């Protein structure tokens, strides 16, 4: 393929042999790579064919019609660094041979997320984000931006209506994630990076870029609609403790995350993805650890139960992982969940009490250097996994992977944004620097 950067994956519900890949990840961190449109497989991912939308740049979501696999919607966030025409929502009705632009806002405003009403495939919600990435800072809502928001169609994408009742103003809309409750499609959730200035921010708090004195935005907020988007209400951040928790979900870069999911059987159980995975069991009012709170002991007062790991005396193992961008809940067994993050993905079969990292040969390498030894070594930094040294010895018919040992003065070398150089006369001398 012309691009291995993946932003969206969708399987046709009516034919699992049909798989769509949208290239170009829309989580535009400094290490992101551009895509070249969409690919389609009709033989269970054995072979692939390019199906157009070449200039989309980044694709945040693909949604396939539940009964007609030829009908597909694609959310394009657009080029990472420049404005372009192919931002918005695109639709095909002939399996990708031709595409129409369903939702077009402007060259500056793309769509990162799409959610389809499970009871009505003609109804979809789109999260639009006016985004311009500058060379000197991360993308953020700037003065004069007023095109972001949530849009809805009830006629399969022919027309779209902006939803505004109870939501932040368009000038404050950052990246937005959307989810419709499968058990009650009247319930729609939005996970919004709100750029309105927060009057309740504590003294000394930092803005999204980590600076003080710049005006602290509200940041991560969860809104809920109980009437299919006609009206909305802010449900998260009911007290200062919860507002603090919400602000800290994404650190200073909520624009990298922004996904939200709803339990298939419980409209009030909500998951939001950011640095970690957080869960609410009360319709978004309170968020905490993904684990459910333990039952209160007979001596404990009402409301004293915490949300600590392994609550209720259970011995929890693992975690969903860090920097989470994808999440899947089994519709037939909601205790089976998969979280996709920067280090791969992890699986739980007991509703989040225990997690196991999937043993797949996948990783993101930021840097590679090689030496002059025989057999020679390759040293590289792996996202969220430190640095590794690989012995390349084809004579043995196999490769061997070993960690690069850190010395006492350079503990923690490796990982993201790290580079290595190897002494050409001594392969055991390795230099490493890391940008923090």
HUMOKA-V817047 format. One record per residue. N is the residue number from 0. PHI is phi as a letter, one per 20 degrees, with the letter a starting at -180 (none if undefined). Layout:
# HUMOKA-V817047
n;phi
N;PHI
N;PHI
This chain:
# HUMOKA-V817047
n;phi
0;none
1;f
2;b
3;d
4;f
5;d
6;d
7;b
8;c
9;b
10;d
11;f
12;g
13;e
14;b
15;f
16;f
17;e
18;c
19;d
20;c
21;d
22;e
23;n
24;f
25;e
26;e
27;e
28;f
29;f
30;e
31;f
32;c
33;f
34;d
35;c
36;o
37;d
38;c
39;c
40;c
41;d
42;c
43;m
44;m
45;f
46;c
47;c
48;c
49;f
50;c
51;n
52;l
53;g
54;e
55;f
56;n
57;c
58;c
59;e
60;b
61;c
62;c
63;d
64;g
65;f
66;c
67;d
68;f
69;e
70;e
71;c
72;d
73;c
74;e
75;d
76;e
77;n
78;f
79;f
80;d
81;c
82;f
83;b
84;f
85;e
86;d
87;p
88;d
89;d
90;c
91;c
92;d
93;c
94;m
95;o
96;f
97;c
98;c
99;c
100;e
101;e
102;c
103;c
104;d
105;a
106;f
107;e
108;d
109;d
110;c
111;e
112;b
113;c
114;c
115;d
116;f
117;f
118;e
119;b
120;f
121;e
122;d
123;c
124;c
125;c
126;e
127;e
128;c
129;f
130;c
131;c
132;e
133;e
134;f
135;d
136;b
137;f
138;f
139;b
140;f
141;d
142;g
143;n
144;f
145;b
146;d
147;f
148;q
149;d
150;d
151;c
152;c
153;d
154;c
155;m
156;n
157;f
158;c
159;c
160;c
161;f
162;d
163;c
164;f
165;n
166;e
167;f
168;f
169;g
170;f
171;d
172;f
173;e
174;f
175;c
176;d
177;c
178;b
179;d
180;f
181;f
182;e
183;b
184;f
185;f
186;e
187;c
188;d
189;c
190;d
191;d
192;e
193;e
194;e
195;f
196;f
197;e
198;f
199;e
200;f
201;f
202;g
203;n
204;f
205;d
206;e
207;f
208;e
209;n
210;d
211;e
212;m
213;d
214;n
215;e
216;e
217;f
218;m
219;f
220;b
221;d
222;d
223;c
224;d
225;d
226;c
227;l
228;n
229;f
230;c
231;c
232;b
233;f
234;d
235;e
236;m
237;f
238;b
239;f
240;f
241;f
242;f
243;f
244;f
245;f
246;f
247;e
248;g
249;d
250;m
251;d
252;c
253;f
254;f
255;e
256;d
257;o
258;e
259;b
260;c
261;c
262;g
263;f
264;d
265;c
266;f
267;e
268;e
269;c
270;d
271;c
272;d
273;b
274;g
275;c
276;d
277;d
278;c
279;c
280;d
281;c
282;m
283;n
284;f
285;c
286;d
287;a
288;g
289;f
290;f
291;f
292;f
293;f
294;f
295;f
296;f
297;g
298;e
299;e
300;f
301;g
302;n
303;e
304;f
305;e
306;c
307;f
308;f
309;m
310;g
311;m
312;n
313;f
314;e
315;f
316;c
317;m
318;b
319;f
320;o
321;d
322;l
323;e
324;c
325;c
326;b
327;c
328;d
329;f
330;f
331;e
332;b
333;f
334;f
335;e
336;c
337;c
338;d
339;e
340;b
341;f
342;d
343;p
344;b
345;c
346;c
347;c
348;d
349;c
350;m
351;o
352;f
353;c
354;c
355;c
356;f
357;f
358;e
359;c
360;f
361;c
362;a
363;d
364;d
365;e
366;b
367;c
368;c
369;c
370;d
371;d
372;f
373;c
374;f
375;e
376;d
377;d
378;d
379;b
380;d
381;d
382;g
383;m
384;c
385;m
386;d
387;c
388;c
389;d
390;e
391;d
392;c
393;f
394;f
395;e
396;m
397;b
398;d
399;c
400;d
401;c
402;f
403;e
404;f
405;e
406;e
407;f
408;e
409;c
410;f
411;m
412;f
413;o
414;n
415;f
416;m
417;d
418;c
419;c
420;c
421;d
422;g
423;f
424;d
425;b
426;f
427;e
428;d
429;c
430;d
431;b
432;c
433;c
434;e
435;d
